[in-house]
Structure formats: structure tokens, C-alpha cells
Amino acid sequence: MKKMIAFSSPSGGGKSTIVKKLLNDCTNLILSVSATTRSPRPGEIDGVHYHFISYAQFKELIDTNKLIEWEEIFGNYYGTPKTELEKITGNQCLVFDIDVKGALSIKNNYPDESLLIFIAPPSLEMLEQRLRNRSTDSEEQIKYRLKRAEFELSFKDYFDEIIVNDDLEIAYQKVKEIIKANTNCC
């Protein structure tokens, strides 16, 4: 049975919403907390949302091979410290809410223990509409996120499962079924 579940999706695809619902419904799922060099956003708590660290600290983690995976995105580093694996005990599974390259690194390093789920938007047009409806990004950020979405979508076929999120509740139920079939965690 799998012990690590990695979720990836373009920004606005619904991945984080699905992960939050899973964490509320399945008590044996634990969220992996990534490290980042970016500054905290309002309301974010160090150690809960991310481990906020300096570039020098992040470089040291890279140099000493203490990261499961890492990537530079939007000018900042993001990665998962290997210490996160210590959270897995008994029937618990570690959930990763990460980019496509990070997910594929997990699969590469832990092929027998990992399950990769890609949450895809129904179309790029629908994704653009979702990003605009959020009203959190500038026009430049939306264009960048859409360009990045095309890149991320090119990796979807490397994932174990692809769920098209055209209806959040249906997508969530499909994800839950996949987790039940592949883990003892939900």
C-alpha cells in the first residue's frame, strides 16, 4: 500500500481545495509542510503552511541532500525536507500539495510508496475564468499562471491518476475512491 500521496495541478485547478477536504475527512492523512524562501502571506504561519527559511538555509538543505524534492518557482525555492517522512506512522499517509516536478521527484525516489494524482482543469479557458474569479492575481500573474499551466499539463500523463475537475464534488469523490483503493489511510 502507498504511504505518500502527491497532488499536482495548475494554479486554480482545485488541488488545494481537494486536499483540504481530504484532510478534514480522513484522519490518517497528514499534510507535508514544504520549505520555501518566499515571504509569508497574510495569515500564513511558519511550520503550518510552510517552513519559511532563508536562501542560505535552503541552499544548505540542497547541498547536504536533506530534501525529498525541490524546485525554483516564481523566483523562490520550494522543497520538502526529508524530516517530513518521519510523520508517517502506522496507517498514516503523507499528503503532498506540490508542483509537477516535485511530484515526479517523489515518484522517482519512492516508486513503491508513492501515488501521484493530477487534478486537471476541464480546459485552459475554464482555468483562466477560475483565476480571474479569484481576484487575487494581477493580469501579469494570470498570464504567467496560464503559461505555467500549459507546462504543468504536459506532465499529467506521468501521473498514476488524472482527475478532471469540472465538478468539485465529483472530482473529490473520485480522488477519495482512488485513495481508498491504494492506501489504508482513508
Rosetta constraint file for C-alpha pairs under 8 A:
AtomPair CA 1 CA 113 HARMONIC 7.01 0.50
AtomPair CA 1 CA 182 HARMONIC 5.79 0.50
AtomPair CA 1 CA 183 HARMONIC 4.97 0.50
AtomPair CA 1 CA 184 HARMONIC 6.96 0.50
AtomPair CA 2 CA 93 HARMONIC 7.67 0.50
AtomPair CA 2 CA 112 HARMONIC 6.92 0.50
AtomPair CA 2 CA 113 HARMONIC 4.47 0.50
AtomPair CA 2 CA 114 HARMONIC 5.39 0.50
AtomPair CA 2 CA 115 HARMONIC 6.31 0.50
AtomPair CA 2 CA 182 HARMONIC 6.05 0.50
AtomPair CA 2 CA 183 HARMONIC 5.17 0.50
AtomPair CA 3 CA 88 HARMONIC 7.48 0.50
AtomPair CA 3 CA 92 HARMONIC 7.05 0.50
AtomPair CA 3 CA 93 HARMONIC 4.54 0.50
AtomPair CA 3 CA 94 HARMONIC 6.29 0.50
AtomPair CA 3 CA 113 HARMONIC 5.27 0.50
AtomPair CA 3 CA 114 HARMONIC 6.19 0.50
AtomPair CA 3 CA 115 HARMONIC 7.94 0.50
AtomPair CA 3 CA 183 HARMONIC 6.75 0.50
AtomPair CA 4 CA 93 HARMONIC 5.55 0.50
AtomPair CA 4 CA 94 HARMONIC 4.85 0.50
AtomPair CA 4 CA 95 HARMONIC 5.98 0.50
AtomPair CA 4 CA 96 HARMONIC 7.50 0.50
AtomPair CA 4 CA 113 HARMONIC 5.93 0.50
AtomPair CA 4 CA 114 HARMONIC 4.58 0.50
AtomPair CA 4 CA 115 HARMONIC 6.17 0.50
AtomPair CA 5 CA 93 HARMONIC 7.15 0.50
AtomPair CA 5 CA 94 HARMONIC 6.24 0.50
AtomPair CA 5 CA 95 HARMONIC 4.85 0.50
AtomPair CA 5 CA 96 HARMONIC 6.10 0.50
AtomPair CA 5 CA 114 HARMONIC 5.75 0.50
AtomPair CA 5 CA 115 HARMONIC 4.78 0.50
AtomPair CA 5 CA 116 HARMONIC 5.91 0.50
AtomPair CA 5 CA 117 HARMONIC 7.38 0.50
AtomPair CA 6 CA 95 HARMONIC 5.85 0.50
AtomPair CA 6 CA 96 HARMONIC 4.48 0.50
AtomPair CA 6 CA 97 HARMONIC 6.20 0.50
AtomPair CA 6 CA 98 HARMONIC 6.91 0.50
AtomPair CA 6 CA 103 HARMONIC 5.69 0.50
AtomPair CA 6 CA 106 HARMONIC 7.89 0.50
AtomPair CA 6 CA 114 HARMONIC 7.29 0.50
AtomPair CA 6 CA 115 HARMONIC 6.21 0.50
AtomPair CA 6 CA 116 HARMONIC 4.83 0.50
AtomPair CA 6 CA 117 HARMONIC 6.15 0.50
AtomPair CA 7 CA 15 HARMONIC 6.59 0.50
AtomPair CA 7 CA 19 HARMONIC 7.88 0.50
AtomPair CA 7 CA 95 HARMONIC 7.57 0.50
AtomPair CA 7 CA 96 HARMONIC 5.93 0.50
AtomPair CA 7 CA 97 HARMONIC 5.08 0.50
AtomPair CA 7 CA 98 HARMONIC 6.18 0.50
AtomPair CA 7 CA 99 HARMONIC 7.88 0.50
AtomPair CA 7 CA 103 HARMONIC 7.20 0.50
AtomPair CA 7 CA 116 HARMONIC 6.12 0.50
AtomPair CA 7 CA 117 HARMONIC 4.98 0.50
AtomPair CA 7 CA 118 HARMONIC 5.81 0.50
AtomPair CA 7 CA 119 HARMONIC 7.17 0.50
AtomPair CA 8 CA 15 HARMONIC 6.55 0.50
AtomPair CA 8 CA 97 HARMONIC 6.32 0.50
AtomPair CA 8 CA 98 HARMONIC 5.48 0.50
AtomPair CA 8 CA 99 HARMONIC 5.28 0.50
AtomPair CA 8 CA 100 HARMONIC 5.52 0.50
AtomPair CA 8 CA 103 HARMONIC 6.97 0.50
AtomPair CA 8 CA 116 HARMONIC 7.87 0.50
AtomPair CA 8 CA 117 HARMONIC 6.58 0.50
AtomPair CA 8 CA 118 HARMONIC 5.02 0.50
AtomPair CA 8 CA 119 HARMONIC 6.23 0.50
AtomPair CA 9 CA 13 HARMONIC 5.55 0.50
AtomPair CA 9 CA 14 HARMONIC 7.37 0.50
AtomPair CA 9 CA 15 HARMONIC 5.85 0.50
AtomPair CA 9 CA 99 HARMONIC 6.97 0.50
AtomPair CA 9 CA 100 HARMONIC 7.33 0.50
AtomPair CA 9 CA 118 HARMONIC 5.74 0.50
AtomPair CA 9 CA 119 HARMONIC 4.96 0.50
AtomPair CA 9 CA 120 HARMONIC 6.01 0.50
AtomPair CA 9 CA 149 HARMONIC 7.97 0.50
AtomPair CA 9 CA 152 HARMONIC 7.16 0.50
AtomPair CA 9 CA 153 HARMONIC 7.84 0.50
AtomPair CA 10 CA 119 HARMONIC 7.90 0.50
AtomPair CA 10 CA 120 HARMONIC 7.26 0.50
AtomPair CA 10 CA 121 HARMONIC 7.85 0.50
AtomPair CA 10 CA 145 HARMONIC 7.62 0.50
AtomPair CA 10 CA 148 HARMONIC 7.32 0.50
AtomPair CA 10 CA 149 HARMONIC 4.82 0.50
AtomPair CA 10 CA 152 HARMONIC 6.24 0.50
AtomPair CA 10 CA 153 HARMONIC 7.34 0.50
AtomPair CA 11 CA 131 HARMONIC 7.77 0.50
AtomPair CA 11 CA 145 HARMONIC 6.57 0.50
AtomPair CA 11 CA 149 HARMONIC 7.07 0.50
AtomPair CA 12 CA 127 HARMONIC 6.20 0.50
AtomPair CA 12 CA 130 HARMONIC 6.10 0.50
AtomPair CA 12 CA 131 HARMONIC 5.76 0.50
AtomPair CA 13 CA 119 HARMONIC 6.26 0.50
AtomPair CA 13 CA 120 HARMONIC 5.93 0.50
AtomPair CA 13 CA 121 HARMONIC 5.17 0.50
AtomPair CA 13 CA 127 HARMONIC 6.65 0.50
AtomPair CA 13 CA 165 HARMONIC 6.99 0.50
AtomPair CA 14 CA 18 HARMONIC 6.23 0.50
AtomPair CA 14 CA 119 HARMONIC 6.88 0.50
AtomPair CA 14 CA 121 HARMONIC 7.92 0.50
AtomPair CA 14 CA 165 HARMONIC 6.97 0.50
AtomPair CA 14 CA 168 HARMONIC 7.47 0.50
AtomPair CA 15 CA 19 HARMONIC 6.14 0.50
AtomPair CA 15 CA 97 HARMONIC 7.30 0.50
AtomPair CA 15 CA 119 HARMONIC 5.92 0.50
AtomPair CA 16 CA 20 HARMONIC 6.10 0.50
AtomPair CA 16 CA 97 HARMONIC 6.74 0.50
AtomPair CA 17 CA 21 HARMONIC 6.35 0.50
AtomPair CA 18 CA 22 HARMONIC 6.23 0.50
AtomPair CA 18 CA 168 HARMONIC 7.80 0.50
AtomPair CA 18 CA 172 HARMONIC 5.93 0.50
AtomPair CA 19 CA 23 HARMONIC 6.19 0.50
AtomPair CA 19 CA 95 HARMONIC 7.89 0.50
AtomPair CA 19 CA 97 HARMONIC 7.31 0.50
AtomPair CA 20 CA 24 HARMONIC 6.34 0.50
AtomPair CA 21 CA 25 HARMONIC 6.22 0.50
AtomPair CA 21 CA 172 HARMONIC 7.99 0.50
AtomPair CA 22 CA 26 HARMONIC 5.71 0.50
AtomPair CA 22 CA 29 HARMONIC 7.59 0.50
AtomPair CA 22 CA 176 HARMONIC 7.44 0.50
AtomPair CA 23 CA 27 HARMONIC 6.64 0.50
AtomPair CA 23 CA 29 HARMONIC 5.86 0.50
AtomPair CA 23 CA 30 HARMONIC 6.98 0.50
AtomPair CA 23 CA 31 HARMONIC 7.48 0.50
AtomPair CA 25 CA 186 HARMONIC 7.87 0.50
AtomPair CA 26 CA 185 HARMONIC 6.96 0.50
AtomPair CA 26 CA 186 HARMONIC 4.93 0.50
AtomPair CA 27 CA 185 HARMONIC 7.76 0.50
AtomPair CA 27 CA 186 HARMONIC 7.27 0.50
AtomPair CA 28 CA 91 HARMONIC 6.42 0.50
AtomPair CA 28 CA 92 HARMONIC 4.52 0.50
AtomPair CA 28 CA 93 HARMONIC 6.31 0.50
AtomPair CA 28 CA 185 HARMONIC 5.01 0.50
AtomPair CA 28 CA 186 HARMONIC 6.43 0.50
AtomPair CA 29 CA 92 HARMONIC 5.72 0.50
AtomPair CA 29 CA 93 HARMONIC 5.04 0.50
AtomPair CA 29 CA 94 HARMONIC 6.00 0.50
AtomPair CA 29 CA 95 HARMONIC 6.51 0.50
AtomPair CA 29 CA 185 HARMONIC 6.10 0.50
AtomPair CA 29 CA 186 HARMONIC 7.29 0.50
AtomPair CA 30 CA 87 HARMONIC 7.53 0.50
AtomPair CA 30 CA 88 HARMONIC 7.92 0.50
AtomPair CA 30 CA 92 HARMONIC 7.02 0.50
AtomPair CA 30 CA 93 HARMONIC 6.13 0.50
AtomPair CA 30 CA 94 HARMONIC 4.95 0.50
AtomPair CA 30 CA 95 HARMONIC 5.86 0.50
AtomPair CA 31 CA 94 HARMONIC 5.81 0.50
AtomPair CA 31 CA 95 HARMONIC 4.80 0.50
AtomPair CA 31 CA 96 HARMONIC 6.33 0.50
AtomPair CA 31 CA 97 HARMONIC 7.97 0.50
AtomPair CA 32 CA 80 HARMONIC 7.58 0.50
AtomPair CA 32 CA 84 HARMONIC 6.09 0.50
AtomPair CA 32 CA 94 HARMONIC 5.97 0.50
AtomPair CA 32 CA 95 HARMONIC 5.68 0.50
AtomPair CA 32 CA 96 HARMONIC 5.41 0.50
AtomPair CA 32 CA 97 HARMONIC 7.70 0.50
AtomPair CA 33 CA 47 HARMONIC 6.93 0.50
AtomPair CA 33 CA 48 HARMONIC 6.71 0.50
AtomPair CA 33 CA 49 HARMONIC 6.41 0.50
AtomPair CA 33 CA 50 HARMONIC 5.42 0.50
AtomPair CA 33 CA 51 HARMONIC 6.84 0.50
AtomPair CA 33 CA 80 HARMONIC 6.97 0.50
AtomPair CA 33 CA 84 HARMONIC 7.14 0.50
AtomPair CA 33 CA 96 HARMONIC 7.91 0.50
AtomPair CA 34 CA 49 HARMONIC 7.80 0.50
AtomPair CA 34 CA 50 HARMONIC 5.21 0.50
AtomPair CA 34 CA 51 HARMONIC 6.14 0.50
AtomPair CA 34 CA 78 HARMONIC 6.63 0.50
AtomPair CA 34 CA 79 HARMONIC 5.42 0.50
AtomPair CA 34 CA 80 HARMONIC 4.59 0.50
AtomPair CA 34 CA 81 HARMONIC 6.86 0.50
AtomPair CA 35 CA 50 HARMONIC 5.40 0.50
AtomPair CA 35 CA 51 HARMONIC 4.36 0.50
AtomPair CA 35 CA 52 HARMONIC 5.90 0.50
AtomPair CA 35 CA 53 HARMONIC 6.76 0.50
AtomPair CA 35 CA 58 HARMONIC 7.87 0.50
AtomPair CA 35 CA 77 HARMONIC 7.95 0.50
AtomPair CA 35 CA 78 HARMONIC 5.64 0.50
AtomPair CA 35 CA 79 HARMONIC 5.32 0.50
AtomPair CA 35 CA 80 HARMONIC 5.98 0.50
AtomPair CA 35 CA 81 HARMONIC 6.96 0.50
AtomPair CA 36 CA 50 HARMONIC 6.55 0.50
AtomPair CA 36 CA 51 HARMONIC 6.23 0.50
AtomPair CA 36 CA 52 HARMONIC 5.29 0.50
AtomPair CA 36 CA 53 HARMONIC 6.05 0.50
AtomPair CA 36 CA 54 HARMONIC 7.99 0.50
AtomPair CA 36 CA 58 HARMONIC 7.65 0.50
AtomPair CA 36 CA 76 HARMONIC 6.97 0.50
AtomPair CA 36 CA 77 HARMONIC 5.40 0.50
AtomPair CA 36 CA 78 HARMONIC 4.44 0.50
AtomPair CA 36 CA 79 HARMONIC 6.58 0.50
AtomPair CA 37 CA 52 HARMONIC 5.95 0.50
AtomPair CA 37 CA 53 HARMONIC 5.28 0.50
AtomPair CA 37 CA 54 HARMONIC 5.40 0.50
AtomPair CA 37 CA 55 HARMONIC 5.76 0.50
AtomPair CA 37 CA 58 HARMONIC 7.19 0.50
AtomPair CA 37 CA 76 HARMONIC 5.56 0.50
AtomPair CA 37 CA 77 HARMONIC 5.41 0.50
AtomPair CA 37 CA 78 HARMONIC 6.88 0.50
AtomPair CA 38 CA 52 HARMONIC 6.96 0.50
AtomPair CA 38 CA 53 HARMONIC 7.95 0.50
AtomPair CA 38 CA 76 HARMONIC 5.63 0.50
AtomPair CA 38 CA 77 HARMONIC 7.31 0.50
AtomPair CA 39 CA 52 HARMONIC 6.95 0.50
AtomPair CA 40 CA 44 HARMONIC 5.72 0.50
AtomPair CA 40 CA 45 HARMONIC 7.41 0.50
AtomPair CA 40 CA 46 HARMONIC 7.75 0.50
AtomPair CA 40 CA 52 HARMONIC 7.04 0.50
AtomPair CA 44 CA 48 HARMONIC 7.57 0.50
AtomPair CA 44 CA 49 HARMONIC 5.86 0.50
AtomPair CA 44 CA 50 HARMONIC 7.84 0.50
AtomPair CA 45 CA 49 HARMONIC 5.71 0.50
AtomPair CA 45 CA 50 HARMONIC 7.18 0.50
AtomPair CA 46 CA 50 HARMONIC 5.59 0.50
AtomPair CA 46 CA 51 HARMONIC 5.23 0.50
AtomPair CA 46 CA 52 HARMONIC 5.88 0.50
AtomPair CA 47 CA 51 HARMONIC 4.79 0.50
AtomPair CA 47 CA 52 HARMONIC 7.59 0.50
AtomPair CA 53 CA 57 HARMONIC 6.14 0.50
AtomPair CA 53 CA 58 HARMONIC 6.65 0.50
AtomPair CA 54 CA 58 HARMONIC 6.25 0.50
AtomPair CA 55 CA 59 HARMONIC 6.05 0.50
AtomPair CA 55 CA 77 HARMONIC 7.72 0.50
AtomPair CA 56 CA 60 HARMONIC 6.23 0.50
AtomPair CA 57 CA 61 HARMONIC 6.44 0.50
AtomPair CA 58 CA 62 HARMONIC 6.41 0.50
AtomPair CA 58 CA 77 HARMONIC 7.46 0.50
AtomPair CA 59 CA 63 HARMONIC 6.07 0.50
AtomPair CA 60 CA 64 HARMONIC 6.03 0.50
AtomPair CA 61 CA 65 HARMONIC 6.08 0.50
AtomPair CA 61 CA 66 HARMONIC 5.03 0.50
AtomPair CA 61 CA 67 HARMONIC 6.25 0.50
AtomPair CA 61 CA 81 HARMONIC 7.72 0.50
AtomPair CA 62 CA 66 HARMONIC 6.32 0.50
AtomPair CA 62 CA 67 HARMONIC 6.39 0.50
AtomPair CA 66 CA 81 HARMONIC 5.84 0.50
AtomPair CA 66 CA 82 HARMONIC 5.54 0.50
AtomPair CA 66 CA 83 HARMONIC 7.92 0.50
AtomPair CA 67 CA 79 HARMONIC 6.52 0.50
AtomPair CA 67 CA 80 HARMONIC 5.44 0.50
AtomPair CA 67 CA 81 HARMONIC 4.31 0.50
AtomPair CA 67 CA 82 HARMONIC 5.08 0.50
AtomPair CA 68 CA 79 HARMONIC 7.31 0.50
AtomPair CA 68 CA 80 HARMONIC 5.43 0.50
AtomPair CA 68 CA 81 HARMONIC 5.89 0.50
AtomPair CA 68 CA 82 HARMONIC 5.25 0.50
AtomPair CA 68 CA 105 HARMONIC 7.53 0.50
AtomPair CA 68 CA 106 HARMONIC 6.72 0.50
AtomPair CA 68 CA 109 HARMONIC 7.79 0.50
AtomPair CA 69 CA 79 HARMONIC 5.42 0.50
AtomPair CA 69 CA 80 HARMONIC 5.64 0.50
AtomPair CA 69 CA 81 HARMONIC 7.73 0.50
AtomPair CA 69 CA 102 HARMONIC 5.40 0.50
AtomPair CA 69 CA 105 HARMONIC 5.81 0.50
AtomPair CA 69 CA 106 HARMONIC 6.67 0.50
AtomPair CA 70 CA 77 HARMONIC 7.08 0.50
AtomPair CA 70 CA 78 HARMONIC 5.56 0.50
AtomPair CA 70 CA 79 HARMONIC 3.83 0.50
AtomPair CA 70 CA 80 HARMONIC 6.49 0.50
AtomPair CA 70 CA 102 HARMONIC 6.15 0.50
AtomPair CA 71 CA 77 HARMONIC 5.77 0.50
AtomPair CA 71 CA 78 HARMONIC 5.46 0.50
AtomPair CA 71 CA 79 HARMONIC 6.23 0.50
AtomPair CA 71 CA 101 HARMONIC 7.32 0.50
AtomPair CA 71 CA 102 HARMONIC 6.84 0.50
AtomPair CA 72 CA 76 HARMONIC 5.42 0.50
AtomPair CA 72 CA 77 HARMONIC 4.38 0.50
AtomPair CA 72 CA 78 HARMONIC 6.18 0.50
AtomPair CA 73 CA 77 HARMONIC 6.26 0.50
AtomPair CA 73 CA 78 HARMONIC 7.14 0.50
AtomPair CA 79 CA 102 HARMONIC 7.61 0.50
AtomPair CA 80 CA 84 HARMONIC 7.11 0.50
AtomPair CA 82 CA 86 HARMONIC 7.87 0.50
AtomPair CA 83 CA 87 HARMONIC 7.83 0.50
AtomPair CA 85 CA 94 HARMONIC 7.50 0.50
AtomPair CA 87 CA 94 HARMONIC 7.29 0.50
AtomPair CA 88 CA 92 HARMONIC 5.54 0.50
AtomPair CA 88 CA 93 HARMONIC 5.90 0.50
AtomPair CA 88 CA 94 HARMONIC 6.27 0.50
AtomPair CA 89 CA 93 HARMONIC 7.85 0.50
AtomPair CA 91 CA 184 HARMONIC 5.89 0.50
AtomPair CA 91 CA 185 HARMONIC 5.80 0.50
AtomPair CA 92 CA 184 HARMONIC 7.57 0.50
AtomPair CA 92 CA 185 HARMONIC 5.59 0.50
AtomPair CA 93 CA 183 HARMONIC 7.85 0.50
AtomPair CA 93 CA 185 HARMONIC 5.89 0.50
AtomPair CA 96 CA 103 HARMONIC 7.90 0.50
AtomPair CA 98 CA 102 HARMONIC 6.11 0.50
AtomPair CA 98 CA 103 HARMONIC 6.41 0.50
AtomPair CA 99 CA 103 HARMONIC 6.35 0.50
AtomPair CA 99 CA 152 HARMONIC 7.88 0.50
AtomPair CA 100 CA 104 HARMONIC 6.19 0.50
AtomPair CA 100 CA 152 HARMONIC 6.20 0.50
AtomPair CA 100 CA 155 HARMONIC 6.82 0.50
AtomPair CA 101 CA 105 HARMONIC 6.15 0.50
AtomPair CA 102 CA 106 HARMONIC 6.38 0.50
AtomPair CA 103 CA 107 HARMONIC 6.38 0.50
AtomPair CA 103 CA 116 HARMONIC 6.70 0.50
AtomPair CA 104 CA 108 HARMONIC 6.06 0.50
AtomPair CA 104 CA 116 HARMONIC 7.92 0.50
AtomPair CA 104 CA 158 HARMONIC 7.72 0.50
AtomPair CA 104 CA 159 HARMONIC 7.84 0.50
AtomPair CA 105 CA 109 HARMONIC 6.09 0.50
AtomPair CA 106 CA 110 HARMONIC 5.66 0.50
AtomPair CA 106 CA 111 HARMONIC 7.42 0.50
AtomPair CA 106 CA 114 HARMONIC 6.98 0.50
AtomPair CA 107 CA 111 HARMONIC 4.70 0.50
AtomPair CA 107 CA 114 HARMONIC 5.84 0.50
AtomPair CA 107 CA 115 HARMONIC 7.51 0.50
AtomPair CA 107 CA 116 HARMONIC 7.39 0.50
AtomPair CA 110 CA 114 HARMONIC 5.97 0.50
AtomPair CA 115 CA 160 HARMONIC 6.39 0.50
AtomPair CA 115 CA 182 HARMONIC 7.83 0.50
AtomPair CA 116 CA 159 HARMONIC 5.17 0.50
AtomPair CA 116 CA 160 HARMONIC 5.19 0.50
AtomPair CA 116 CA 161 HARMONIC 6.49 0.50
AtomPair CA 117 CA 159 HARMONIC 5.97 0.50
AtomPair CA 117 CA 160 HARMONIC 6.07 0.50
AtomPair CA 117 CA 161 HARMONIC 4.84 0.50
AtomPair CA 117 CA 162 HARMONIC 5.90 0.50
AtomPair CA 117 CA 163 HARMONIC 7.36 0.50
AtomPair CA 117 CA 175 HARMONIC 7.97 0.50
AtomPair CA 118 CA 156 HARMONIC 6.13 0.50
AtomPair CA 118 CA 159 HARMONIC 6.28 0.50
AtomPair CA 118 CA 160 HARMONIC 7.98 0.50
AtomPair CA 118 CA 161 HARMONIC 6.18 0.50
AtomPair CA 118 CA 162 HARMONIC 4.75 0.50
AtomPair CA 118 CA 163 HARMONIC 6.18 0.50
AtomPair CA 119 CA 162 HARMONIC 6.07 0.50
AtomPair CA 119 CA 163 HARMONIC 5.02 0.50
AtomPair CA 119 CA 164 HARMONIC 5.93 0.50
AtomPair CA 119 CA 165 HARMONIC 6.35 0.50
AtomPair CA 120 CA 153 HARMONIC 7.46 0.50
AtomPair CA 120 CA 162 HARMONIC 6.84 0.50
AtomPair CA 120 CA 163 HARMONIC 5.98 0.50
AtomPair CA 120 CA 164 HARMONIC 4.65 0.50
AtomPair CA 120 CA 165 HARMONIC 5.87 0.50
AtomPair CA 121 CA 126 HARMONIC 6.93 0.50
AtomPair CA 121 CA 127 HARMONIC 5.97 0.50
AtomPair CA 121 CA 164 HARMONIC 5.68 0.50
AtomPair CA 121 CA 165 HARMONIC 5.35 0.50
AtomPair CA 121 CA 166 HARMONIC 6.56 0.50
AtomPair CA 122 CA 126 HARMONIC 6.48 0.50
AtomPair CA 122 CA 127 HARMONIC 7.58 0.50
AtomPair CA 122 CA 164 HARMONIC 5.83 0.50
AtomPair CA 122 CA 165 HARMONIC 6.24 0.50
AtomPair CA 122 CA 166 HARMONIC 5.41 0.50
AtomPair CA 123 CA 127 HARMONIC 6.28 0.50
AtomPair CA 124 CA 128 HARMONIC 6.10 0.50
AtomPair CA 124 CA 146 HARMONIC 7.42 0.50
AtomPair CA 124 CA 149 HARMONIC 7.94 0.50
AtomPair CA 125 CA 129 HARMONIC 6.32 0.50
AtomPair CA 126 CA 130 HARMONIC 6.26 0.50
AtomPair CA 127 CA 131 HARMONIC 6.23 0.50
AtomPair CA 127 CA 146 HARMONIC 7.83 0.50
AtomPair CA 128 CA 132 HARMONIC 6.18 0.50
AtomPair CA 128 CA 142 HARMONIC 7.46 0.50
AtomPair CA 128 CA 146 HARMONIC 6.88 0.50
AtomPair CA 129 CA 133 HARMONIC 6.05 0.50
AtomPair CA 130 CA 134 HARMONIC 6.29 0.50
AtomPair CA 131 CA 135 HARMONIC 7.08 0.50
AtomPair CA 131 CA 136 HARMONIC 7.88 0.50
AtomPair CA 131 CA 137 HARMONIC 7.51 0.50
AtomPair CA 131 CA 142 HARMONIC 6.69 0.50
AtomPair CA 132 CA 136 HARMONIC 7.86 0.50
AtomPair CA 132 CA 137 HARMONIC 7.56 0.50
AtomPair CA 132 CA 142 HARMONIC 7.45 0.50
AtomPair CA 137 CA 141 HARMONIC 5.56 0.50
AtomPair CA 137 CA 142 HARMONIC 6.05 0.50
AtomPair CA 138 CA 142 HARMONIC 6.22 0.50
AtomPair CA 139 CA 143 HARMONIC 6.29 0.50
AtomPair CA 140 CA 144 HARMONIC 6.22 0.50
AtomPair CA 141 CA 145 HARMONIC 6.01 0.50
AtomPair CA 142 CA 146 HARMONIC 6.13 0.50
AtomPair CA 143 CA 147 HARMONIC 6.24 0.50
AtomPair CA 144 CA 148 HARMONIC 6.11 0.50
AtomPair CA 145 CA 149 HARMONIC 5.95 0.50
AtomPair CA 146 CA 150 HARMONIC 6.52 0.50
AtomPair CA 147 CA 151 HARMONIC 6.76 0.50
AtomPair CA 148 CA 152 HARMONIC 6.18 0.50
AtomPair CA 149 CA 153 HARMONIC 5.96 0.50
AtomPair CA 150 CA 154 HARMONIC 6.44 0.50
AtomPair CA 151 CA 155 HARMONIC 7.34 0.50
AtomPair CA 152 CA 156 HARMONIC 7.10 0.50
AtomPair CA 155 CA 159 HARMONIC 7.52 0.50
AtomPair CA 156 CA 162 HARMONIC 6.84 0.50
AtomPair CA 157 CA 162 HARMONIC 7.67 0.50
AtomPair CA 163 CA 171 HARMONIC 6.34 0.50
AtomPair CA 163 CA 174 HARMONIC 7.41 0.50
AtomPair CA 163 CA 175 HARMONIC 7.37 0.50
AtomPair CA 164 CA 171 HARMONIC 6.75 0.50
AtomPair CA 165 CA 170 HARMONIC 7.81 0.50
AtomPair CA 165 CA 171 HARMONIC 5.30 0.50
AtomPair CA 166 CA 171 HARMONIC 7.40 0.50
AtomPair CA 167 CA 171 HARMONIC 6.09 0.50
AtomPair CA 168 CA 172 HARMONIC 5.98 0.50
AtomPair CA 169 CA 173 HARMONIC 6.21 0.50
AtomPair CA 170 CA 174 HARMONIC 6.28 0.50
AtomPair CA 171 CA 175 HARMONIC 6.25 0.50
AtomPair CA 172 CA 176 HARMONIC 6.18 0.50
AtomPair CA 173 CA 177 HARMONIC 6.22 0.50
AtomPair CA 174 CA 178 HARMONIC 6.32 0.50
AtomPair CA 175 CA 179 HARMONIC 6.26 0.50
AtomPair CA 176 CA 180 HARMONIC 6.18 0.50
AtomPair CA 176 CA 186 HARMONIC 7.53 0.50
AtomPair CA 177 CA 181 HARMONIC 6.18 0.50
AtomPair CA 178 CA 182 HARMONIC 6.26 0.50
AtomPair CA 179 CA 183 HARMONIC 5.67 0.50
AtomPair CA 179 CA 185 HARMONIC 7.41 0.50
AtomPair CA 179 CA 186 HARMONIC 6.73 0.50
AtomPair CA 180 CA 184 HARMONIC 6.60 0.50
AtomPair CA 180 CA 185 HARMONIC 7.05 0.50
AtomPair CA 180 CA 186 HARMONIC 5.66 0.50
